Every structure is written in C-alpha cells, then in structure tokens.
Amino acid sequence: MTLINTWTIQKLAKLGLWLTSAFGLSVNIPQAAAKSDTWTPDTLANFGLEMSKGFGTGL
C-alpha cells in the first residue's frame, strides 16, 4: 500500500508542476524536500508557502 501511495503522490506532484508551468507560474520547492522521505518543520513550512502562492486570495 505504501508503494501505491508513494507513486500516486509523485505523479500528482509532477502533474501539479506541469500545470503550473502550463499556466506560466513558477514554483520554487526546496530540493531537500523532494529528495527526502521525511518532512521537517522547515521543509513542510516552505512547501506550504510555495503551494499557497498559486492560490492567491482565492482560498
């Protein structure tokens, strides 16, 4: 089950990055978070801040 979850998250992440590039947006996600299997408070906060940029004031 973990393998399916990991694969799904990776595919959704790639889809999200493709969609942001298709709409002309840029996302700077720290590379340490992308290569690591664990989240630290700093990487989680950075990821959340970068993801929230795409929503603007809509959420």
C-alpha positions in Angstrom: 0.0 0.0 0.0 2.9 2.4 0.8 4.3 1.9 -2.7 0.9 2.9 -4.3 0.7 5.9 -2.1 4.3 7.0 -2.9 3.7 6.5 -6.6 0.4 8.4 -6.5 2.0 11.4 -4.6 4.9 11.5 -7.1 2.5 11.5 -10.1 0.3 14.2 -8.6 3.4 16.3 -7.8 4.5 16.0 -11.4 1.0 16.9 -12.6 1.0 19.9 -10.4 4.3 21.1 -11.6 3.3 20.6 -15.2 0.0 22.6 -14.6 1.9 25.5 -13.0 4.3 25.6 -16.0 1.4 25.4 -18.4 -0.2 28.4 -16.8 3.0 30.3 -16.7 3.6 30.1 -12.9 6.8 29.3 -11.2 7.2 27.2 -8.1 10.5 27.0 -6.1 10.1 24.0 -3.9 13.3 23.2 -1.9 15.1 20.2 -3.4 15.8 18.7 0.1 12.0 18.2 0.4 11.7 16.5 -2.9 14.6 14.0 -2.3 13.7 13.2 1.3 11.2 10.7 2.6 10.6 12.7 5.8 9.3 16.1 6.5 10.9 18.6 8.9 9.1 21.6 10.2 11.2 23.8 7.9 10.6 21.8 4.7 6.9 21.5 5.4 6.5 25.2 6.0 8.5 26.1 2.9 6.4 23.7 0.8 3.2 25.1 2.2 4.2 28.6 1.5 5.2 27.8 -2.1 2.0 25.9 -2.8 -0.1 28.7 -1.3 1.3 31.2 -3.8 -0.6 29.6 -6.6 -4.0 30.2 -5.0 -3.6 33.9 -4.4 -6.6 35.3 -2.4 -8.9 32.6 -3.6 -8.6 30.4 -0.5 
